[in-house]
């Protein structure tokens, strides 16, 4: 497949995966090889990856209490579109139907306690073939890079490499951002036995969707963000 076509088809698989359909080891290896060859600042390779495919560990991770912050709910609400026509016009953001009802109803105060809000971490992880937890090692940074912005950008390169290879293999890829929440991260780190100096950069569940994934994806046109010679 042409690389640009692959990039255009890449999507977040917000769906349940078949937990009984394991990812072939050679496919998992290709995804990890993609991470291996990701560009990182000063070639410091500032990451470690834990592959979780043991059903018992996946179940245990699913039981970690989660909480969606009010800040996320409120800011998420402001970025949603409530019809496909609105999303096509804005060219940015997401369609509101992808979220719990109270998070996507105009004029209604979002309810943090809505059941689906607490299943963002739980049920999907159990319904996965595997989970990759990518840890960030802040000790491995490029010289003179206070704040390690380049190191964090490097993690984004690792993510994109793995994502594109997974897409090319027909494997669903879904980032679990809730794992970076302080309380959840602490428990995940403990359960996986990670050293204290490592922090979770991101986690992703992998698998084969149990149903087709269809949702409107939009992007700005090239002319909307490109400036020639000066702004």
TORPA-4810 file (N, C-alpha, C, O; in nm, 3 decimals):
<nodes>
NODE_1_0.084_-0.119_0.000_0.000_0.000_0.000_0.088_0.125_0.000_0.190_0.129_0.069_X
NODE_2_0.050_0.225_-0.077_0.119_0.352_-0.077_0.118_0.410_0.064_0.016_0.404_0.132_X
NODE_3_0.232_0.466_0.108_0.244_0.513_0.247_0.143_0.624_0.277_0.087_0.627_0.387_X
NODE_4_0.117_0.714_0.183_0.021_0.821_0.209_-0.121_0.763_0.222_-0.199_0.810_0.305_X
NODE_5_-0.152_0.663_0.141_-0.283_0.597_0.151_-0.298_0.530_0.288_-0.406_0.535_0.348_X
NODE_6_-0.192_0.469_0.336_-0.194_0.405_0.468_-0.216_0.509_0.577_-0.292_0.486_0.671_X
NODE_7_-0.149_0.623_0.565_-0.165_0.731_0.663_-0.309_0.781_0.663_-0.366_0.806_0.769_X
NODE_8_-0.367_0.795_0.545_-0.505_0.844_0.535_-0.605_0.746_0.595_-0.708_0.788_0.647_X
NODE_9_-0.576_0.617_0.588_-0.669_0.515_0.637_-0.653_0.488_0.787_-0.741_0.428_0.848_X
NODE_10_-0.541_0.531_0.845_-0.517_0.509_0.988_-0.630_0.571_1.070_-0.673_0.683_1.044_X
NODE_11_-0.677_0.497_1.169_-0.784_0.548_1.254_-0.776_0.487_1.393_-0.713_0.383_1.413_X
NODE_12_-0.840_0.552_1.487_-0.847_0.499_1.623_-0.962_0.400_1.630_-1.076_0.433_1.598_X
NODE_13_-0.931_0.277_1.670_-1.032_0.170_1.672_-1.109_0.174_1.803_-1.080_0.096_1.895_X
NODE_14_-1.206_0.262_1.811_-1.289_0.274_1.932_-1.398_0.168_1.929_-1.515_0.199_1.905_X
NODE_15_-1.360_0.044_1.952_-1.454_-0.068_1.944_-1.404_-0.181_2.032_-1.288_-0.183_2.073_X
NODE_16_-1.494_-0.274_2.061_-1.453_-0.394_2.134_-1.374_-0.484_2.040_-1.410_-0.500_1.923_X
NODE_17_-1.268_-0.542_2.092_-1.188_-0.636_2.015_-1.221_-0.779_2.060_-1.266_-0.801_2.172_X
NODE_18_-1.197_-0.873_1.972_-1.221_-1.014_2.003_-1.108_-1.065_2.093_-0.995_-1.081_2.046_X
NODE_19_-1.136_-1.090_2.222_-1.030_-1.132_2.314_-0.979_-1.272_2.286_-0.872_-1.310_2.335_X
NODE_20_-1.054_-1.351_2.209_-1.013_-1.488_2.180_-0.925_-1.497_2.056_-0.865_-1.601_2.029_X
NODE_21_-0.918_-1.390_1.980_-0.837_-1.391_1.858_-0.702_-1.327_1.887_-0.690_-1.205_1.892_X
NODE_22_-0.604_-1.408_1.905_-0.472_-1.360_1.943_-0.399_-1.300_1.822_-0.423_-1.339_1.707_X
NODE_23_-0.312_-1.205_1.849_-0.231_-1.145_1.743_-0.113_-1.238_1.715_-0.039_-1.273_1.807_X
NODE_24_-0.093_-1.278_1.591_0.021_-1.365_1.559_0.152_-1.303_1.608_0.172_-1.182_1.597_X
NODE_25_0.238_-1.385_1.661_0.363_-1.335_1.719_0.446_-1.258_1.617_0.510_-1.159_1.652_X
NODE_26_0.446_-1.302_1.491_0.527_-1.232_1.390_0.468_-1.096_1.357_0.541_-1.005_1.317_X
NODE_27_0.336_-1.080_1.373_0.275_-0.948_1.352_0.308_-0.855_1.469_0.339_-0.738_1.450_X
NODE_28_0.300_-0.908_1.590_0.337_-0.829_1.707_0.483_-0.785_1.697_0.518_-0.673_1.732_X
NODE_29_0.567_-0.874_1.648_0.709_-0.842_1.633_0.728_-0.728_1.533_0.813_-0.641_1.554_X
NODE_30_0.650_-0.727_1.427_0.662_-0.619_1.328_0.623_-0.485_1.390_0.685_-0.383_1.361_X
NODE_31_0.521_-0.484_1.474_0.480_-0.360_1.541_0.591_-0.311_1.633_0.619_-0.191_1.640_X
NODE_32_0.655_-0.404_1.705_0.763_-0.367_1.795_0.888_-0.325_1.717_0.963_-0.238_1.762_X
NODE_33_0.911_-0.384_1.601_1.022_-0.342_1.516_0.999_-0.198_1.468_1.093_-0.120_1.455_X
NODE_34_0.874_-0.165_1.442_0.842_-0.028_1.400_0.877_0.070_1.511_0.927_0.179_1.485_X
NODE_35_0.850_0.030_1.636_0.888_0.115_1.750_1.040_0.127_1.758_1.094_0.234_1.784_X
NODE_36_1.107_0.016_1.735_1.253_0.013_1.743_1.318_0.114_1.649_1.418_0.176_1.684_X
NODE_37_1.260_0.130_1.529_1.321_0.216_1.429_1.260_0.356_1.425_1.283_0.431_1.330_X
NODE_38_1.182_0.391_1.525_1.126_0.527_1.531_1.238_0.628_1.557_1.331_0.598_1.632_X
NODE_39_1.230_0.746_1.497_1.330_0.849_1.525_1.311_0.904_1.666_1.200_0.940_1.705_X
NODE_40_1.420_0.909_1.742_1.416_0.966_1.877_1.528_1.069_1.891_1.633_1.057_1.827_X
NODE_41_1.505_1.170_1.973_1.602_1.278_1.989_1.738_1.224_2.030_1.751_1.152_2.130_X
NODE_42_1.842_1.259_1.952_1.980_1.217_1.978_1.993_1.065_1.981_2.088_1.011_2.039_X
NODE_43_1.898_0.996_1.920_1.893_0.849_1.919_1.902_0.791_2.060_1.967_0.689_2.082_X
NODE_44_1.836_0.857_2.156_1.841_0.811_2.295_1.745_0.697_2.323_1.755_0.630_2.426_X
NODE_45_1.649_0.672_2.229_1.557_0.558_2.243_1.501_0.553_2.386_1.521_0.457_2.461_X
NODE_46_1.430_0.659_2.420_1.388_0.686_2.558_1.260_0.615_2.599_1.174_0.675_2.664_X
NODE_47_1.246_0.490_2.563_1.122_0.418_2.594_1.149_0.271_2.626_1.249_0.213_2.584_X
NODE_48_1.057_0.215_2.701_1.051_0.071_2.729_0.907_0.029_2.707_0.816_0.106_2.738_X
NODE_49_0.885_-0.090_2.654_0.749_-0.135_2.623_0.718_-0.266_2.695_0.795_-0.362_2.687_X
NODE_50_0.606_-0.268_2.766_0.558_-0.391_2.829_0.442_-0.443_2.744_0.342_-0.374_2.725_X
NODE_51_0.456_-0.564_2.693_0.350_-0.629_2.617_0.266_-0.712_2.714_0.318_-0.803_2.778_X
NODE_52_0.139_-0.681_2.726_0.049_-0.754_2.815_-0.048_-0.834_2.730_-0.135_-0.777_2.665_X
NODE_53_-0.035_-0.965_2.732_-0.128_-1.051_2.658_-0.179_-1.166_2.743_-0.249_-1.255_2.692_X
NODE_54_-0.145_-1.167_2.870_-0.196_-1.266_2.965_-0.336_-1.223_3.008_-0.354_-1.112_3.059_X
NODE_55_-0.435_-1.310_2.988_-0.574_-1.274_3.019_-0.589_-1.232_3.164_-0.667_-1.142_3.195_X
NODE_56_-0.517_-1.296_3.255_-0.529_-1.263_3.397_-0.481_-1.121_3.425_-0.541_-1.049_3.504_X
NODE_57_-0.372_-1.082_3.359_-0.319_-0.947_3.380_-0.412_-0.844_3.316_-0.435_-0.738_3.374_X
NODE_58_-0.463_-0.874_3.199_-0.557_-0.783_3.134_-0.682_-0.763_3.220_-0.732_-0.651_3.233_X
NODE_59_-0.732_-0.871_3.278_-0.849_-0.860_3.365_-0.818_-0.776_3.488_-0.900_-0.695_3.531_X
NODE_60_-0.699_-0.795_3.546_-0.661_-0.719_3.665_-0.649_-0.571_3.633_-0.693_-0.486_3.711_X
NODE_61_-0.591_-0.539_3.518_-0.580_-0.398_3.478_-0.718_-0.336_3.456_-0.739_-0.218_3.484_X
NODE_62_-0.811_-0.417_3.406_-0.947_-0.367_3.381_-1.019_-0.327_3.509_-1.113_-0.247_3.506_X
NODE_63_-0.976_-0.382_3.621_-1.044_-0.357_3.749_-0.990_-0.236_3.823_-1.040_-0.202_3.930_X
NODE_64_-0.888_-0.171_3.769_-0.834_-0.052_3.834_-0.938_0.059_3.830_-0.989_0.092_3.723_X
NODE_65_-0.972_0.119_3.945_-1.071_0.228_3.946_-1.023_0.345_3.861_-0.907_0.385_3.869_X
NODE_66_-1.112_0.398_3.780_-1.078_0.511_3.694_-1.170_0.628_3.721_-1.279_0.612_3.775_X
NODE_67_-1.126_0.743_3.681_-1.206_0.863_3.702_-1.180_0.960_3.589_-1.065_0.987_3.555_X
NODE_68_-1.285_1.014_3.531_-1.271_1.113_3.425_-1.279_1.251_3.486_-1.374_1.283_3.557_X
NODE_69_-1.179_1.333_3.460_-1.175_1.465_3.523_-1.282_1.557_3.465_-1.319_1.547_3.348_X
NODE_70_-1.332_1.646_3.550_-1.432_1.742_3.505_-1.374_1.834_3.398_-1.446_1.876_3.307_X
NODE_71_-1.245_1.865_3.409_-1.181_1.950_3.309_-1.188_1.884_3.172_-1.218_1.949_3.072_X
NODE_72_-1.159_1.752_3.168_-1.166_1.682_3.040_-1.307_1.685_2.983_-1.327_1.714_2.866_X
NODE_73_-1.404_1.656_3.068_-1.543_1.651_3.022_-1.585_1.786_2.964_-1.644_1.792_2.857_X
NODE_74_-1.555_1.893_3.037_-1.599_2.025_2.994_-1.526_2.069_2.866_-1.589_2.124_2.776_X
NODE_75_-1.396_2.046_2.858_-1.323_2.088_2.740_-1.354_1.999_2.620_-1.357_2.045_2.506_X
NODE_76_-1.378_1.871_2.646_-1.419_1.779_2.541_-1.551_1.824_2.481_-1.568_1.822_2.359_X
NODE_77_-1.645_1.863_2.566_-1.777_1.906_2.521_-1.767_2.025_2.425_-1.840_2.032_2.326_X
NODE_78_-1.675_2.117_2.455_-1.660_2.236_2.373_-1.606_2.203_2.234_-1.624_2.281_2.140_X
NODE_79_-1.540_2.089_2.220_-1.477_2.055_2.092_-1.561_1.962_2.005_-1.521_1.929_1.893_X
NODE_80_-1.676_1.920_2.055_-1.758_1.825_1.981_-1.846_1.893_1.876_-1.882_2.010_1.889_X
NODE_81_-1.878_1.817_1.772_-1.980_1.857_1.676_-2.099_1.765_1.698_-2.082_1.649_1.735_X
NODE_82_-2.220_1.817_1.674_-2.340_1.740_1.705_-2.415_1.693_1.581_-2.528_1.645_1.589_X
NODE_83_-2.350_1.706_1.467_-2.403_1.649_1.343_-2.285_1.633_1.247_-2.183_1.699_1.262_X
NODE_84_-2.301_1.544_1.150_-2.194_1.525_1.053_-2.171_1.652_0.971_-2.058_1.683_0.934_X
NODE_85_-2.280_1.725_0.944_-2.267_1.849_0.868_-2.181_1.950_0.943_-2.098_2.018_0.883_X
NODE_86_-2.202_1.960_1.075_-2.125_2.054_1.155_-1.977_2.014_1.157_-1.889_2.099_1.147_X
NODE_87_-1.950_1.884_1.169_-1.812_1.836_1.173_-1.743_1.861_1.039_-1.627_1.900_1.036_X
NODE_88_-1.813_1.838_0.931_-1.756_1.862_0.799_-1.724_2.011_0.779_-1.626_2.046_0.714_X
NODE_89_-1.807_2.096_0.837_-1.785_2.240_0.824_-1.666_2.286_0.907_-1.585_2.366_0.861_X
NODE_90_-1.655_2.232_1.031_-1.545_2.271_1.120_-1.411_2.212_1.076_-1.308_2.277_1.087_X
NODE_91_-1.414_2.088_1.026_-1.295_2.015_0.982_-1.199_1.979_1.095_-1.089_1.930_1.069_X
NODE_92_-1.238_2.001_1.218_-1.157_1.960_1.334_-1.250_1.904_1.441_-1.371_1.928_1.438_X
NODE_93_-1.194_1.829_1.536_-1.274_1.776_1.646_-1.336_1.641_1.613_-1.298_1.575_1.516_X
NODE_94_-1.432_1.601_1.697_-1.495_1.470_1.686_-1.646_1.482_1.685_-1.702_1.585_1.725_X
NODE_95_-1.712_1.376_1.640_-1.857_1.370_1.642_-1.904_1.331_1.781_-1.853_1.235_1.839_X
NODE_96_-1.999_1.404_1.835_-2.043_1.385_1.973_-2.098_1.247_2.004_-2.092_1.204_2.119_X
NODE_97_-2.151_1.177_1.904_-2.212_1.045_1.930_-2.109_0.941_1.973_-2.147_0.831_2.011_X
NODE_98_-1.982_0.974_1.966_-1.879_0.881_2.009_-1.863_0.879_2.160_-1.789_0.797_2.214_X
NODE_99_-1.934_0.969_2.230_-1.918_0.983_2.375_-2.049_0.956_2.448_-2.155_0.953_2.387_X
NODE_100_-2.041_0.936_2.582_-2.162_0.914_2.661_-2.264_1.027_2.640_-2.227_1.139_2.607_X
NODE_101_-2.391_0.994_2.658_-2.500_1.087_2.625_-2.486_1.224_2.689_-2.503_1.325_2.622_X
NODE_102_-2.455_1.229_2.819_-2.450_1.358_2.887_-2.331_1.443_2.842_-2.329_1.563_2.865_X
NODE_103_-2.232_1.380_2.779_-2.115_1.454_2.732_-2.141_1.517_2.595_-2.061_1.598_2.547_X
NODE_104_-2.252_1.480_2.532_-2.275_1.524_2.395_-2.415_1.582_2.373_-2.460_1.593_2.259_X
NODE_105_-2.483_1.619_2.480_-2.616_1.678_2.466_-2.608_1.829_2.490_-2.582_1.870_2.603_X
NODE_106_-2.631_1.911_2.388_-2.622_2.056_2.406_-2.711_2.105_2.519_-2.828_2.068_2.527_X
NODE_107_-2.656_2.188_2.606_-2.734_2.247_2.714_-2.745_2.161_2.838_-2.801_2.205_2.938_X
NODE_108_-2.694_2.037_2.835_-2.702_1.948_2.950_-2.565_1.940_3.017_-2.464_1.922_2.950_X
NODE_109_-2.562_1.954_3.147_-2.438_1.948_3.222_-2.384_1.805_3.217_-2.456_1.711_3.251_X
NODE_110_-2.257_1.787_3.176_-2.200_1.651_3.169_-2.201_1.582_3.305_-2.171_1.644_3.407_X
NODE_111_-2.234_1.454_3.307_-2.236_1.376_3.430_-2.112_1.286_3.433_-2.097_1.195_3.351_X
NODE_112_-2.025_1.312_3.529_-1.903_1.232_3.541_-1.938_1.089_3.581_-1.864_0.996_3.549_X
NODE_113_-2.050_1.071_3.651_-2.083_0.938_3.704_-2.160_0.852_3.604_-2.201_0.741_3.639_X
NODE_114_-2.179_0.901_3.483_-2.249_0.819_3.384_-2.172_0.688_3.364_-2.050_0.692_3.350_X
NODE_115_-2.240_0.572_3.362_-2.172_0.442_3.358_-2.062_0.431_3.253_-1.952_0.382_3.283_X
NODE_116_-2.089_0.475_3.131_-1.991_0.456_3.024_-1.862_0.531_3.053_-1.755_0.490_3.008_X
NODE_117_-1.870_0.640_3.129_-1.751_0.719_3.159_-1.648_0.637_3.236_-1.528_0.656_3.218_X
NODE_118_-1.695_0.547_3.320_-1.603_0.467_3.401_-1.559_0.339_3.331_-1.476_0.265_3.383_X
NODE_119_-1.613_0.311_3.213_-1.573_0.190_3.142_-1.466_0.219_3.038_-1.424_0.129_2.965_X
NODE_120_-1.423_0.345_3.030_-1.323_0.380_2.930_-1.197_0.297_2.947_-1.136_0.256_2.849_X
NODE_121_-1.157_0.272_3.072_-1.041_0.188_3.097_-1.081_0.042_3.111_-1.011_-0.046_3.061_X
NODE_122_-1.192_0.015_3.178_-1.226_-0.121_3.217_-1.260_-0.218_3.106_-1.174_-0.296_3.065_X
NODE_123_-1.381_-0.217_3.056_-1.427_-0.318_2.961_-1.341_-0.327_2.836_-1.307_-0.438_2.795_X
NODE_124_-1.303_-0.216_2.771_-1.223_-0.229_2.649_-1.094_-0.307_2.668_-1.055_-0.383_2.579_X
NODE_125_-1.026_-0.292_2.781_-0.900_-0.364_2.799_-0.925_-0.514_2.808_-0.847_-0.592_2.753_X
NODE_126_-1.030_-0.554_2.875_-1.063_-0.697_2.881_-1.096_-0.749_2.742_-1.064_-0.863_2.707_X
NODE_127_-1.159_-0.663_2.662_-1.197_-0.702_2.526_-1.086_-0.664_2.429_-1.110_-0.591_2.333_X
NODE_128_-0.966_-0.712_2.454_-0.851_-0.683_2.369_-0.768_-0.809_2.355_-0.774_-0.900_2.438_X
NODE_129_-0.691_-0.814_2.248_-0.598_-0.925_2.230_-0.470_-0.899_2.308_-0.407_-0.992_2.359_X
NODE_130_-0.431_-0.772_2.316_-0.308_-0.737_2.387_-0.310_-0.590_2.422_-0.386_-0.511_2.365_X
NODE_131_-0.225_-0.554_2.516_-0.208_-0.415_2.557_-0.059_-0.385_2.555_0.022_-0.461_2.609_X
NODE_132_-0.023_-0.273_2.494_0.116_-0.229_2.496_0.124_-0.106_2.585_0.055_-0.007_2.561_X
NODE_133_0.208_-0.113_2.688_0.228_0.002_2.776_0.367_0.056_2.746_0.468_-0.011_2.770_X
NODE_134_0.372_0.178_2.695_0.498_0.240_2.655_0.543_0.335_2.766_0.477_0.436_2.792_X
NODE_135_0.653_0.302_2.829_0.706_0.382_2.938_0.810_0.482_2.886_0.887_0.452_2.794_X
NODE_136_0.810_0.599_2.947_0.900_0.709_2.910_1.011_0.722_3.012_0.985_0.731_3.132_X
NODE_137_1.135_0.722_2.965_1.252_0.735_3.052_1.310_0.875_3.035_1.381_0.902_2.939_X
NODE_138_1.280_0.963_3.129_1.321_1.103_3.118_1.472_1.121_3.136_1.525_1.228_3.108_X
NODE_139_1.540_1.017_3.182_1.685_1.026_3.199_1.757_1.021_3.065_1.872_1.064_3.053_X
NODE_140_1.689_0.969_2.964_1.748_0.957_2.831_1.699_1.072_2.744_1.605_1.058_2.666_X
NODE_141_1.765_1.185_2.757_1.723_1.301_2.680_1.839_1.358_2.600_1.956_1.337_2.634_X
NODE_142_1.805_1.429_2.495_1.907_1.492_2.413_1.976_1.602_2.495_1.913_1.658_2.584_X
NODE_143_2.103_1.633_2.466_2.172_1.737_2.542_2.108_1.873_2.525_2.053_1.906_2.420_X
NODE_144_2.115_1.952_2.632_2.062_2.088_2.631_1.915_2.092_2.592_1.872_2.179_2.517_X
NODE_145_1.839_1.997_2.643_1.695_1.992_2.609_1.612_1.993_2.737_1.539_1.899_2.766_X
NODE_146_1.625_2.102_2.811_1.550_2.117_2.935_1.401_2.105_2.907_1.349_2.166_2.813_X
NODE_147_1.332_2.026_2.990_1.189_2.001_2.966_1.165_1.884_2.874_1.055_1.830_2.870_X
NODE_148_1.268_1.844_2.800_1.265_1.725_2.713_1.147_1.726_2.615_1.081_1.624_2.596_X
NODE_149_1.123_1.841_2.554_1.017_1.847_2.452_1.046_1.752_2.338_0.956_1.685_2.287_X
NODE_150_1.173_1.746_2.297_1.210_1.656_2.187_1.190_1.510_2.226_1.155_1.427_2.143_X
NODE_151_1.214_1.479_2.354_1.193_1.342_2.400_1.046_1.303_2.394_1.014_1.190_2.358_X
NODE_152_0.958_1.395_2.429_0.815_1.368_2.422_0.769_1.356_2.277_0.684_1.274_2.244_X
NODE_153_0.828_1.439_2.190_0.797_1.426_2.047_0.842_1.290_1.996_0.777_1.231_1.909_X
NODE_154_0.953_1.240_2.049_1.003_1.109_2.009_0.902_0.999_2.039_0.884_0.906_1.960_X
NODE_155_0.835_1.010_2.155_0.733_0.911_2.190_0.619_0.914_2.088_0.559_0.811_2.057_X
NODE_156_0.589_1.034_2.037_0.487_1.045_1.933_0.530_0.973_1.806_0.447_0.914_1.737_X
NODE_157_0.659_0.977_1.776_0.711_0.905_1.659_0.698_0.753_1.679_0.663_0.680_1.587_X
NODE_158_0.727_0.709_1.801_0.713_0.566_1.834_0.567_0.523_1.814_0.538_0.420_1.754_X
NODE_159_0.476_0.606_1.867_0.333_0.576_1.854_0.291_0.567_1.708_0.226_0.470_1.668_X
NODE_160_0.329_0.666_1.628_0.287_0.668_1.488_0.344_0.550_1.410_0.274_0.490_1.329_X
NODE_161_0.470_0.517_1.433_0.529_0.402_1.364_0.451_0.274_1.392_0.416_0.200_1.301_X
NODE_162_0.424_0.250_1.520_0.352_0.129_1.557_0.211_0.130_1.499_0.161_0.028_1.452_X
NODE_163_0.148_0.246_1.502_0.010_0.259_1.456_0.000_0.226_1.307_-0.091_0.154_1.265_X
NODE_164_0.093_0.278_1.228_0.087_0.256_1.084_0.112_0.110_1.048_0.048_0.056_0.958_X
NODE_165_0.203_0.046_1.119_0.228_-0.096_1.092_0.106_-0.178_1.133_0.066_-0.269_1.060_X
NODE_166_0.047_-0.147_1.248_-0.074_-0.218_1.291_-0.185_-0.200_1.186_-0.254_-0.296_1.152_X
NODE_167_-0.201_-0.078_1.136_-0.302_-0.051_1.034_-0.276_-0.134_0.909_-0.369_-0.188_0.849_X
NODE_168_-0.150_-0.146_0.870_-0.117_-0.222_0.750_-0.146_-0.371_0.767_-0.166_-0.442_0.669_X
NODE_169_-0.147_-0.418_0.893_-0.171_-0.559_0.922_-0.317_-0.589_0.956_-0.354_-0.703_0.984_X
NODE_170_-0.401_-0.484_0.953_-0.543_-0.503_0.984_-0.570_-0.520_1.132_-0.670_-0.580_1.170_X
NODE_171_-0.481_-0.468_1.215_-0.495_-0.479_1.361_-0.546_-0.348_1.418_-0.490_-0.242_1.389_X
NODE_172_-0.652_-0.354_1.498_-0.706_-0.235_1.561_-0.610_-0.176_1.662_-0.538_-0.250_1.730_X
NODE_173_-0.610_-0.043_1.674_-0.513_0.029_1.758_-0.590_0.138_1.830_-0.649_0.225_1.766_X
NODE_174_-0.591_0.135_1.963_-0.669_0.233_2.039_-0.590_0.281_2.159_-0.560_0.203_2.249_X
NODE_175_-0.555_0.410_2.161_-0.480_0.470_2.270_-0.566_0.476_2.396_-0.683_0.515_2.389_X
NODE_176_-0.509_0.438_2.510_-0.576_0.443_2.639_-0.516_0.557_2.722_-0.431_0.533_2.808_X
NODE_177_-0.559_0.680_2.696_-0.500_0.796_2.761_-0.527_0.798_2.911_-0.453_0.862_2.986_X
NODE_178_-0.632_0.728_2.957_-0.665_0.726_3.099_-0.551_0.668_3.181_-0.540_0.695_3.300_X
NODE_179_-0.465_0.588_3.120_-0.357_0.526_3.194_-0.250_0.625_3.240_-0.168_0.593_3.325_X
NODE_180_-0.252_0.744_3.182_-0.157_0.846_3.224_-0.207_0.927_3.343_-0.133_1.007_3.399_X
NODE_181_-0.333_0.906_3.382_-0.386_0.973_3.500_-0.307_0.926_3.622_-0.277_0.807_3.634_X
NODE_182_-0.275_1.017_3.712_-0.181_0.989_3.821_-0.214_0.862_3.899_-0.129_0.775_3.914_X
NODE_183_-0.337_0.851_3.950_-0.373_0.736_4.033_-0.369_0.606_3.953_-0.323_0.504_4.003_X
NODE_184_-0.418_0.609_3.829_-0.420_0.489_3.745_-0.277_0.450_3.709_-0.240_0.333_3.715_X
NODE_185_-0.197_0.549_3.671_-0.058_0.522_3.635_0.018_0.456_3.750_0.095_0.362_3.729_X
NODE_186_-0.005_0.504_3.870_0.064_0.448_3.987_0.032_0.300_4.003_0.120_0.219_4.031_X
NODE_187_-0.095_0.265_3.986_-0.136_0.126_4.005_-0.088_0.038_3.889_-0.044_-0.075_3.912_X
NODE_188_-0.097_0.088_3.767_-0.050_0.011_3.652_0.101_-0.015_3.664_0.147_-0.126_3.640_X
NODE_189_0.175_0.089_3.702_0.319_0.076_3.718_0.353_-0.029_3.823_0.445_-0.109_3.805_X
NODE_190_0.278_-0.028_3.934_0.301_-0.126_4.040_0.271_-0.267_3.990_0.350_-0.359_4.013_X
NODE_191_0.158_-0.285_3.923_0.118_-0.417_3.878_0.215_-0.475_3.775_0.235_-0.596_3.770_X
NODE_192_0.274_-0.387_3.693_0.364_-0.434_3.589_0.510_-0.439_3.636_0.598_-0.480_3.561_X
NODE_193_0.533_-0.396_3.760_0.667_-0.404_3.816_0.768_-0.310_3.750_0.887_-0.341_3.745_X
NODE_194_0.720_-0.195_3.699_0.810_-0.101_3.633_0.893_-0.024_3.735_0.843_0.008_3.843_X
NODE_195_1.019_0.008_3.703_1.104_0.087_3.793_1.043_0.225_3.818_0.968_0.276_3.735_X
NODE_196_1.075_0.283_3.931_1.015_0.410_3.971_1.052_0.525_3.879_0.977_0.622_3.867_X
NODE_197_1.166_0.517_3.813_1.208_0.629_3.729_1.133_0.635_3.596_1.147_0.732_3.521_X
NODE_198_1.053_0.534_3.565_0.977_0.533_3.441_0.836_0.585_3.462_0.773_0.558_3.565_X
NODE_199_0.786_0.661_3.364_0.647_0.707_3.365_0.579_0.654_3.239_0.644_0.629_3.138_X
NODE_200_0.448_0.637_3.246_0.375_0.589_3.129_0.364_0.702_3.028_0.307_0.807_3.056_X
NODE_201_0.419_0.678_2.910_0.406_0.775_2.802_0.269_0.763_2.738_0.197_0.862_2.721_X
NODE_202_0.234_0.640_2.703_0.100_0.609_2.651_0.081_0.458_2.655_0.178_0.383_2.665_X
NODE_203_-0.042_0.416_2.646_-0.075_0.274_2.638_-0.172_0.255_2.522_-0.251_0.344_2.490_X
NODE_204_-0.164_0.140_2.460_-0.251_0.114_2.345_-0.300_-0.030_2.350_-0.223_-0.122_2.374_X
NODE_205_-0.427_-0.048_2.328_-0.479_-0.183_2.319_-0.484_-0.224_2.172_-0.514_-0.143_2.084_X
NODE_206_-0.454_-0.350_2.148_-0.449_-0.405_2.013_-0.550_-0.518_2.000_-0.581_-0.586_2.098_X
NODE_207_-0.601_-0.537_1.881_-0.691_-0.649_1.859_-0.767_-0.636_1.729_-0.740_-0.548_1.647_X
NODE_208_-0.860_-0.726_1.712_-0.941_-0.731_1.591_-1.085_-0.693_1.627_-1.149_-0.764_1.704_X
NODE_209_-1.135_-0.581_1.573_-1.270_-0.534_1.607_-1.376_-0.640_1.583_-1.372_-0.713_1.484_X
NODE_210_-1.472_-0.648_1.677_-1.580_-0.746_1.663_-1.687_-0.698_1.568_-1.775_-0.775_1.528_X
NODE_211_-1.682_-0.571_1.530_-1.778_-0.514_1.435_-1.706_-0.408_1.354_-1.606_-0.352_1.401_X
NODE_212_-1.753_-0.379_1.234_-1.689_-0.277_1.151_-1.685_-0.141_1.223_-1.778_-0.103_1.293_X
NODE_213_-1.574_-0.070_1.204_-1.559_0.062_1.265_-1.593_0.167_1.160_-1.523_0.181_1.060_X
NODE_214_-1.699_0.242_1.184_-1.738_0.345_1.089_-1.772_0.473_1.165_-1.866_0.478_1.244_X
NODE_215_-1.694_0.575_1.139_-1.726_0.708_1.190_-1.660_0.812_1.101_-1.557_0.786_1.039_X
NODE_216_-1.721_0.928_1.097_-1.673_1.034_1.010_-1.540_1.088_1.058_-1.526_1.126_1.175_X
NODE_217_-1.443_1.091_0.969_-1.313_1.149_1.000_-1.292_1.271_0.911_-1.319_1.265_0.790_X
NODE_218_-1.245_1.378_0.968_-1.227_1.502_0.891_-1.086_1.556_0.912_-1.021_1.526_1.013_X
NODE_219_-1.040_1.633_0.818_-0.914_1.704_0.828_-0.927_1.838_0.756_-1.005_1.852_0.662_X
NODE_220_-0.851_1.936_0.800_-0.844_2.060_0.726_-0.779_2.034_0.590_-0.699_1.942_0.576_X
NODE_221_-0.814_2.115_0.490_-0.748_2.105_0.361_-0.606_2.159_0.373_-0.576_2.240_0.461_X
NODE_222_-0.519_2.113_0.285_-0.380_2.159_0.287_-0.373_2.311_0.281_-0.292_2.373_0.349_X
NODE_223_-0.461_2.371_0.199_-0.460_2.518_0.184_-0.500_2.589_0.313_-0.470_2.707_0.330_X
NODE_224_-0.568_2.518_0.404_-0.613_2.580_0.529_-0.498_2.602_0.627_-0.508_2.690_0.713_X
NODE_225_-0.390_2.525_0.617_-0.283_2.538_0.714_-0.146_2.566_0.654_-0.048_2.579_0.727_X
NODE_226_-0.139_2.576_0.521_-0.011_2.598_0.455_0.008_2.745_0.420_-0.082_2.810_0.368_X
NODE_227_0.128_2.796_0.450_0.162_2.935_0.422_0.293_2.935_0.343_0.390_2.871_0.385_X
NODE_228_0.297_3.003_0.231_0.414_3.001_0.144_0.503_3.124_0.164_0.459_3.237_0.139_X
NODE_229_0.623_3.102_0.207_0.727_3.204_0.226_0.704_3.296_0.346_0.802_3.343_0.406_X
NODE_230_0.580_3.323_0.384_0.552_3.399_0.505_0.410_3.369_0.548_0.330_3.319_0.469_X
NODE_231_0.379_3.400_0.674_0.245_3.368_0.726_0.143_3.457_0.659_0.024_3.447_0.689_X
</nodes>
